[in-house]
Amino acid sequence: MPIIIPSMFTLRIPASSANLGPGFDCLGLALDLWNVVSFSVEGNKVTYTVTGAGATKLNRHRRNLVTKAFYRSYEVCGVTPPEGVQIQSRNGIPPGSGLGSSAAAILAGLCGANEILGHPLDSESLLKLGSDLEGHPDNIAPALLGGLVVSALVDDQIITRRYEIPEITIVIATPKVSWPTRLARSVLPDSVSRSDAVFNISRSLLVVEALRHGDLDLLQQMMEDRLHQSYRLAQIPGGQAAWQAGRQFGACALSGAGPSVIAFTPEQDADLALKCMLSAFKDDGVKAQGLTTKSSLVGIHKL
């Protein structure tokens, strides 16, 4: 049966928050914050344009993660890509925020090509391709699968377990600072003590349990870290103060490598928590933007 190539379709890809305190490079949670990417098979070249978050910067450069991932799917499948595809993205995920914007872009390109190709790539293949392009699976996995996802690399295979969690209110404060991933990685120590490793292992297991059951008291106790967070917060202007402000209302962590600070709070405390986190950044002379959202049980999907 011949493959019927869709002439136009739209994908919706969620933001994600990785690490979640102690779950360094292995925990990720999909968020109800989205990029919406439309593909139209027409014209004589592949184009990519953006509206919304990061549009000015992203439209300035020809090289981008969406088209890179798009072409990678065709390369893996051994198929010549179509001559013309117009890709238009409406971004709700701010780039460089620690909210999985790179993972969302990569998945958009991979899954857009996979849709046109007639779905030769299954979820496992998309996860592996996305993780290879991203460098790690902790954002790719929840953006692909939705919910809370634990990921581990075993030889050349990525093992995941996905968990549905009850609805929890999440507040996020994102400072307007330059915080490239290479800098976020460079401030980490080359080795850690056994006690710090044990500290994180025990807490990451209980973070999963707390999220699965919506236990905010347990989550607040367990969302601590000794492997990455303190080193990074010390380098983000206002980061430490914003984290301390968020901890007054619930569990609080650096989102991914930062610079966003994310807090899990009772719904009635969300507005005040966000106000205090934003004020902490402001007191340090840093502009920040905030939002209140929930987790998402849905990963990338076709509208």
N, C-alpha and C positions, 0 to 999 in steps of 0.2 A: 504494500500500500504506500503510495507516495506521501511524503511529508507536506502538509499544508502549512506554509509559512504565514503566520499572522502579520497583517500589514500594519497594525497598530495595537499596542497594549500598554498597560501601566502597572508598575510594581510599587509596593509600599514596604519600606524597610525601617525597622525600629532602631532607635538609639539603644545603647547598652552601657551598663556600668560594670567594670571589671574589678577584681581584687576583693572589693567589699570588706575592707579591713585586712584580716589575716590571710585571706585566700589568694595570696600573691601568684599571679599568672595561671590560676586554675579555676577561679569562680567568676561567673558573669551572669548578669540579670538584664533581660530585655525591658525597655522602658516605653511608656506610652508617649513617645515623641518620635516624629517620623520624617523621613525623606520620601517624596513621591516622585518616581522617575518614569517618564513616558518614552516609549520607543516607537518610531515610525520608519518602516522600511521603504525609503524613497530617496531620490536624488542620486548624485554621483560621487558622494564622499560621506565619511562618518563625521558628524558634528556633535558637539556637546555644549549645551548652554545651561546656565543656572540662574534661578531666582531665589530669593530668601537668604538664609544665613550663609555668609561667606561668598555671596555672588560676585562682588567686586574683585576679590582676589582670585577666585576660581575661574572666572571668565577671562582673566588676563593671560593665562598660560594654556598652551596647546596640550601639554602633557598632563594627564590626570589619571586617577586610579580607576575611574569608571571605564574609560576606553581601554586602558591597559588590561584590565580584567576581562573586558569584552573580547579583545583579540586573543587573550590567553585561552579562553574556552575553545575558540576555533582551532588554535594551535594544538591543544591537547586532543581534540577530536579529529585532527587531520583534515579539516575542511577549510576551503577558501571562504573568508568572510564576505558578506554581501558588499556590493560596491558602494551603496549609499544607505546610511541609517542616521536618522536625526534623533538625538537623545536630549531630552529636556528634563531637568531636575528641579523640583521645588523643595528646597532644603529647610527643614525645621531643626536639624541637628547642627549646632555651631561647630565649625571645624576647629581643631586644636584645643578642644575643651575637655578631653578625657571622657567623652560620652559616646565613643565608638563611631565617630564620623568616617574614619578610614575604613572600618569594617563594613559600614553601610554602603559606601561607595564601591568597594570591591564586590560585595554581594550583588549590588545592582548590575554591575557589568557582567559578572559570571552568569547570573540567572536570566538577564536579558538575552544574552547570546544563547543560553540553554533553551529558552522559550522559542526563539527563532529556529533553532536546530531541531526542535521536536523532542526535547527532553532526553538526550542521550546520557546526561550526567545525573546520577542519583544524589541524594542528600550527603552520603558519605564522601562521594567524589567532590562535591561542591565545598564541603567542610575542609577537606584536605587541600584543595586548590586555594581556597580563601585563606587558610592558615599559612600556606607557603608564601602567599603574596603579602600577608600582614606580618608574618613572623611569629605569630602565636595564635592559639584558638580561643582565648578567653573572651574576646568580643565577637568574633565571627560566629561562635557556636550559639549564643543566645539570640543574635540577630537573625540567624538562620532558623532556629528551632523554637524561639520564644521561651518564656519562663525563666527559671533559674537553672543554669547548666554548670556541671562540674566537668572539667576536661583534663585529660592526662595524655601525654605522648608516650607510647609504648613502641619501641623500635621506630618503625616508620608509620605507625598507625595511631590515629587519634581516637581514644576511648572517651565517650561522653555518657553522662547520665543527666536526664532532664527531669526537673521537678516543677509541678504546678504549685503556686503559692497563693494564699488568700490575698485579697486586695489590701494593700498597705499604702498609706499616703507618704509620698516622697517629695522632699524639697531640695532644690539644687541651686547653689550660688556659684556663678562662673565669673571670675575676675577677668578683666580685659588686660591680660599680660601675655607676653610671648613666652611660651613654655614648650619648645620642641621636644619630641620624644628622645632624641639623642642626649639632650641635656638632662631630662628626667632619669635616664638610665645612668648617665655619667656620675651622678651624685651618690649612687648606691655603693656600699662597701663590697669588696671582693669576696669576703667570707663573713660568716656569722657564727656565733657561739652555739653550742649544743642546747643550752637553756633557751636561747631565743628561738631556735628551730622548734623545740618542743612547745614553747609558748604559742607559736603560730599554728602548729598542727592541731593542738587540742582545741583552740578557739575556732579554727576554720570549720571543723566538724560540727561544732555547736552553732555556728552561724547558719549553716545549712538547715539544721533542725529548727532553729528559731524562725527562719523565713518560711519553712514548710508549714509551720503551725501558727504563723502570725504572732509569735510571742515577742512583743517589743521589749519587755523587761529583760528577757534572756539575751535578745539581740544587742541591747545597750551594754550589757555586761561583757559580751563576747567580741564585739566589733573593735578589737584593739589589735595592734600590729607592732612588731619589732624588726621587720625585715626591710621595709621601704618607706613607710609613711612619714616618720619623723624626719628622715633625711630630706624628703621632698618638700614637706610643709615648711621647713626652715628656709628653703630657697624661694618660696612663693610669697611675695609681699602680701601680708594680711592673712595668709593661709592658716597659720597656727591659731590666730585669734578667731577666725571664722569657724574653724573646727571646734574650738572650745565653746563658742556660742551655740553651735548646733548640738553639742553634747548635753546642753542644759535641758533639751526637749526630747531627746531620744538617742538612738544609735547614730553615729556620725563617722564618716570616713572620707578620705580622698577618693574621688571617682577615677578609677583607672590609675594612670600616672599623673593625673591632675591636668590643669589647675582647678577644675571644679571640685567643690566640696558638697557631698550628698548626705542628707539626713533622713532617717526613717522615724516619723513622729506620729502621735495620735492626730487624727484629722483636725480636732479642735485647736491644736497647737501649731498647725502648719504656718498660718499667716505670721504669727509672732516669731516663730523660729526663723523663717526666711528673712523677716525684717532685721532680726538681730545679726544674722550671718552677713547680710549685705552691709549693715552698719559697721561690722567689724572690718570689712574690707575698706569701707569709706574712711574709717578712722586712721587707716594706714596709708591714705592717699590714693587708693586704688578704686577705680570704677568697676562695678560688677553688675551683672544682670541675673535675675532670678526667675524661677518657675516652680510651680507645684504640679506634680503628676502622680501617676501610679505605675506599677509594674505592668508589663504586657505578657499575656500568655500566648500571644500570636507572634511568630517571626515573620520573615519576608513572605509576602503573598501577592497574588495578582488581583487587581481590582476589577 
